Amino acid sequence: MSILAEKDTETLFSVLDKSTEILKNELSISFLDAFIETGDNILNSNQVHIENGQPSESTVSKLEKLYNEIDYNSMDAESIRKAIQIIMIKATKEDAVQANHQITPDTIASIMGYLIIRLYNGKPNINILDLSVGTGNLLSTVMNQLTDEIKTKVHGVGVDNDDSMLAIASLNFQMQNKTDNMDLIHQDSVDNLFVDDSDLVISDLPVGYYPIDENTKNYKTRSKDGHSYAHHLLIEQGMNHVKPNGFGVFLVPSNLFNTPAAKELLKWIQDNAYMQGLLNLPKELFANSNAQKAILILQKHGDQAKQADKIMLGEFPSFKNPSAFQKYLAEIVEWEENNLLK
């Protein structure tokens, strides 16, 4: 990231942060709602929304002065995405956002994008589906990486059942000028999904039990007793909406296959996809070992798909050891080129 881009990120974050705090205090609303409000103001040509006399004239004047410090249309997409990501990290702390709604960290999102680049190199157009898009940070990161690194045209579809998260995702993509290449759908992703099959599905999967058993009756990965795991259902749903030979790259619990419910998931994968890799992320990224996550790489059956001679299994070295980390990334690239794409 260039010095100019870093400055753009810092300036945009500063304006978003200060204006959000002003609206939060003035309107007595949550940090998250205040951020959505200030984002809408900026997108509306810096016009402050006033309802029932609020915010006050003096506050409107402060906000307009802040908004005029930036021109997001002159910034690159990554600078904007990073500024919104930092705001969302603050929102997570301020509003005690639940774990399944927290933003996918840049480090993880970038690693997932790095793994994906070689899988789609040479494709002029790529359609990506994210079934738990949240604020759009993961999907946006991967879209930007593919656009920048392999110069492909990318179209994204993001689905989520939380309207606040989708509102932020909408702000994210509008400010990055991606509205022509992006569709956001407010829906329960486990329910019947009416989307075109995609080239790639990615997702930072929500972990836990899915509460509506009636919606799971057609799923092979559903639990025979009690509620089913949402992350199991969404792996199946995602891969059902990928074209033959296409990939699914999911952020999953590291213990995905170490639970009693894993039997149905493994059986479904064996019948419908090739499990090409399972890479544990460094333990240091997580509060405790039970929270550790991994990147699962699946490939849907098709005429060009085959099981890799060597499944990529392992754990990323600590980010505190850059040389070991870079060596591991090089091993992954070699594996992709000599096993997965041969």
C-alpha positions in Angstrom: 0.0 0.0 0.0 1.5 3.4 -1.1 2.0 6.3 1.3 -0.7 8.2 -0.5 -3.2 5.3 -0.2 -2.3 5.0 3.5 -3.0 8.7 4.0 -6.3 8.3 2.2 -7.3 5.5 4.5 -6.3 7.5 7.6 -8.2 10.6 6.4 -11.4 8.7 5.6 -11.3 6.7 8.8 -10.8 10.0 10.8 -13.9 11.5 9.1 -16.0 8.4 9.5 -15.0 8.0 13.1 -15.5 11.6 14.2 -18.9 11.9 12.4 -20.1 8.6 13.7 -19.2 9.7 17.3 -21.1 13.0 16.8 -24.2 11.2 15.5 -24.0 8.5 18.2 -24.1 11.2 21.0 -26.5 13.5 19.3 -29.1 10.9 18.4 -28.5 8.5 21.3 -28.0 5.5 19.0 -25.5 2.7 18.8 -22.1 3.2 17.1 -23.1 0.9 14.3 -26.4 2.7 13.6 -24.5 6.0 13.7 -22.0 4.7 11.2 -24.7 3.7 8.8 -26.3 7.1 9.2 -23.1 9.0 8.5 -22.3 6.7 5.5 -25.7 7.4 4.0 -25.0 11.1 4.5 -21.7 10.9 2.6 -23.2 8.9 -0.2 -26.0 11.5 -0.4 -23.6 14.1 -1.6 -22.7 15.0 2.0 -26.3 16.1 2.7 -27.1 15.4 6.4 -30.4 13.6 7.0 -32.6 15.5 9.4 -35.6 14.0 11.0 -37.8 15.7 13.7 -35.3 18.5 14.1 -32.4 16.1 14.7 -29.5 16.5 14.4 -29.4 20.2 15.4 -28.2 23.0 13.1 -24.9 23.3 14.9 -24.3 19.5 14.5 -25.3 19.6 10.9 -22.7 22.3 10.3 -20.0 20.2 12.1 -20.8 17.2 10.0 -20.8 19.0 6.7 -17.4 20.5 7.5 -16.1 17.0 8.3 -17.6 15.5 5.1 -16.0 18.1 2.9 -12.6 17.0 4.1 -12.8 13.9 1.9 -13.7 12.9 -1.6 -14.1 9.2 -1.6 -14.6 9.2 -5.4 -10.9 10.1 -5.8 -9.7 7.2 -3.6 -8.8 3.6 -4.6 -11.1 0.8 -3.6 -8.6 -0.7 -1.1 -8.1 2.5 0.8 -11.9 2.8 1.3 -12.3 -0.8 2.3 -9.5 -0.6 4.8 -11.0 2.6 6.4 -14.4 0.9 6.7 -12.7 -2.2 8.2 -11.1 -0.2 10.9 -14.4 1.5 11.7 -16.1 -2.0 12.0 -13.3 -3.2 14.4 -14.1 -0.2 16.6 -17.9 -0.9 16.3 -17.3 -4.5 17.4 -15.8 -3.2 20.7 -18.2 -0.3 21.2 -21.4 -2.3 20.6 -20.2 -5.7 21.7 -21.1 -7.2 18.3 -21.7 -11.0 18.5 -19.0 -13.3 17.2 -20.8 -14.4 14.0 -21.3 -10.8 13.0 -17.7 -9.7 13.5 -15.7 -8.6 10.5 -13.3 -11.1 8.8 -9.8 -9.8 9.7 -7.7 -8.5 6.8 -5.0 -11.1 7.4 -7.4 -14.0 7.0 -9.3 -12.4 4.1 -6.0 -11.7 2.2 -4.7 -15.3 2.7 -8.0 -16.6 1.3 -7.7 -14.3 -1.7 -4.1 -15.3 -2.2 -5.1 -19.0 -2.3 -7.8 -18.2 -4.9 -5.8 -16.1 -7.3 -4.0 -19.1 -9.0 -7.3 -21.1 -9.2 -8.9 -18.6 -11.5 -5.9 -17.1 -13.3 -6.7 -16.7 -17.0 -10.5 -16.5 -16.6 -11.8 -13.2 -18.1 -14.9 -13.2 -15.9 -15.6 -14.6 -12.4 -18.8 -14.7 -10.5 -18.4 -15.0 -6.7 -21.1 -16.0 -4.2 -20.8 -15.2 -0.4 -23.6 -16.8 1.7 -22.7 -14.9 4.9 -21.5 -11.6 3.4 -21.8 -9.6 6.6 -20.2 -6.2 6.1 -18.6 -7.4 2.8 -15.0 -7.2 3.9 -14.1 -10.8 2.8 -15.9 -10.6 -0.5 -14.5 -7.1 -1.2 -11.0 -8.1 -0.3 -11.1 -11.1 -2.7 -12.8 -9.1 -5.5 -10.1 -6.4 -5.2 -7.3 -9.0 -5.2 -8.6 -10.8 -8.3 -9.1 -7.5 -10.1 -5.7 -6.2 -9.2 -3.6 -9.4 -9.5 -5.1 -11.2 -12.5 -7.0 -8.3 -14.2 -10.2 -10.2 -14.4 -13.8 -8.8 -14.3 -15.4 -9.8 -11.1 -19.1 -9.9 -10.1 -20.1 -10.6 -6.6 -23.3 -11.8 -4.9 -23.6 -11.4 -1.2 -26.4 -12.9 1.0 -27.1 -12.2 4.6 -30.2 -12.2 6.9 -29.0 -9.3 9.0 -30.2 -6.0 7.6 -27.7 -3.9 9.6 -24.7 -5.9 8.2 -26.1 -5.6 4.7 -26.6 -1.9 5.1 -22.8 -1.6 5.9 -22.0 -3.9 3.0 -24.0 -1.7 0.7 -22.1 1.4 2.0 -18.8 -0.5 1.5 -19.5 -1.4 -2.1 -21.1 1.9 -3.0 -18.1 3.9 -1.7 -15.8 1.6 -3.7 -17.9 2.2 -6.8 -18.7 -1.5 -7.2 -22.5 -1.3 -7.4 -22.5 -2.3 -11.1 -20.6 -5.5 -10.2 -22.4 -6.4 -6.9 -25.8 -7.8 -5.9 -26.8 -7.9 -2.2 -29.6 -10.1 -1.1 -31.4 -9.9 2.3 -32.3 -13.5 3.0 -31.7 -16.5 5.2 -29.0 -18.4 3.2 -30.2 -21.8 4.4 -33.7 -21.2 2.9 -34.4 -21.7 -0.8 -31.9 -19.6 -2.6 -32.7 -18.2 -6.1 -29.3 -17.2 -7.5 -27.4 -18.2 -10.6 -24.6 -20.8 -10.1 -21.3 -19.1 -9.5 -17.7 -19.8 -10.5 -16.6 -19.6 -6.9 -18.2 -19.5 -3.4 -16.4 -18.0 -0.4 -17.6 -17.5 3.1 -16.6 -16.8 6.7 -19.2 -19.3 8.0 -21.3 -18.5 11.0 -20.7 -21.3 13.6 -23.4 -22.8 15.7 -26.8 -24.4 15.5 -29.4 -23.4 12.9 -32.7 -23.0 14.7 -35.4 -23.6 11.9 -35.4 -27.4 11.4 -38.2 -27.1 8.8 -35.8 -25.3 6.4 -33.2 -28.1 6.6 -35.3 -31.1 5.5 -33.8 -31.3 2.0 -30.2 -31.1 3.3 -28.0 -34.1 3.3 -25.8 -32.6 6.1 -28.7 -32.0 8.5 -28.6 -33.6 11.9 -30.8 -36.6 12.4 -31.4 -35.5 16.0 -32.0 -31.9 17.1 -30.7 -28.8 15.4 -28.2 -28.9 12.6 -24.9 -27.0 12.4 -25.4 -23.8 10.3 -21.8 -24.1 9.0 -22.4 -27.6 7.7 -25.6 -26.5 5.9 -24.0 -23.5 4.3 -21.1 -25.6 3.0 -23.7 -27.8 1.2 -25.7 -24.8 0.1 -22.7 -23.0 -1.2 -21.3 -26.0 -3.2 -24.8 -26.6 -4.6 -24.6 -23.1 -6.2 -21.2 -23.5 -7.7 -20.7 -24.6 -11.3 -19.1 -28.0 -12.0 -15.3 -27.8 -11.4 -15.8 -24.7 -9.4 -14.3 -24.1 -5.9 -15.6 -23.4 -2.5 -13.2 -21.7 -0.1 -14.6 -21.5 3.4 -13.4 -20.2 6.8 -14.5 -23.0 9.2 -13.7 -24.2 12.8 -10.5 -26.1 12.9 -12.3 -29.0 14.6 -14.8 -29.2 11.7 -14.3 -33.0 11.3 -13.9 -33.8 15.0 -17.5 -33.6 16.1 -20.2 -36.4 16.1 -22.1 -34.4 13.4 -19.2 -34.5 11.0 -20.2 -37.9 9.7 -23.0 -36.5 7.5 -20.8 -33.7 6.3 -18.0 -36.0 5.3 -20.4 -38.3 3.5 -21.8 -35.4 1.6 -18.4 -34.1 0.6 -17.3 -37.6 -0.7 -20.4 -37.8 -2.9 -20.3 -34.2 -4.3 -16.9 -32.6 -4.1 -13.2 -33.2 -3.7 -11.7 -32.0 -0.4 -8.4 -30.4 -1.7 -7.1 -28.7 1.4 -7.6 -27.9 5.0 -5.2 -25.3 6.4 -5.3 -24.2 10.0 -4.6 -20.6 10.7 -2.1 -19.5 13.3 -3.3 -20.1 16.9 -2.2 -16.6 17.8 -5.1 -15.1 15.8 -7.6 -16.5 18.2 -8.6 -16.0 21.8 -8.2 -19.7 22.6 -7.6 -23.0 20.9 -11.3 -23.8 20.7 -11.8 -20.7 18.6 -9.1 -21.6 16.1 -10.2 -21.6 12.4 -9.1 -23.2 9.2 -9.5 -22.6 5.5 -11.3 -25.4 3.8 -10.9 -25.8 0.0 -13.5 -27.9 -1.8 -13.9 -28.5 -5.6 -17.2 -29.5 -7.1 -17.2 -32.6 -9.2 -17.0 -32.0 -13.0 -15.3 -33.1 -16.1 -12.1 -31.2 -15.3 -12.1 -31.7 -11.6 -10.1 -34.5 -9.9 -8.8 -35.3 -6.4 -5.4 -33.7 -5.9 -2.6 -36.4 -5.6 -1.7 -34.7 -2.3 -4.4 -33.0 -0.1 -2.9 -29.8 1.4 -3.1 -30.3 5.1 -1.2 -28.2 7.7 -1.0 -25.1 9.8 0.3 -21.7 8.9 3.3 -20.6 10.9 3.1 -17.7 13.2 2.9 -14.3 11.6 5.7 -13.4 14.0 8.0 -15.5 11.9 7.9 -13.9 8.5 10.4 -16.1 6.8 8.6 -19.3 7.9 5.3 -17.8 6.8 6.6 -16.8 3.4 8.1 -20.3 3.0 4.8 -21.9 3.8 3.0 -19.6 1.2 5.6 -20.7 -1.4 4.8 -24.4 -0.5 1.1 -23.7 -1.1 1.8 -22.1 -4.4 3.9 -25.1 -5.5 1.1 -27.5 -4.3 -1.5 -25.6 -6.3 0.5 -25.6 -9.5 1.8 -29.2 -9.2 -1.2 -30.9 -7.7 -4.4 -28.9 -7.9 -4.0 -27.3 -11.3 -2.0 -30.0 -13.2 
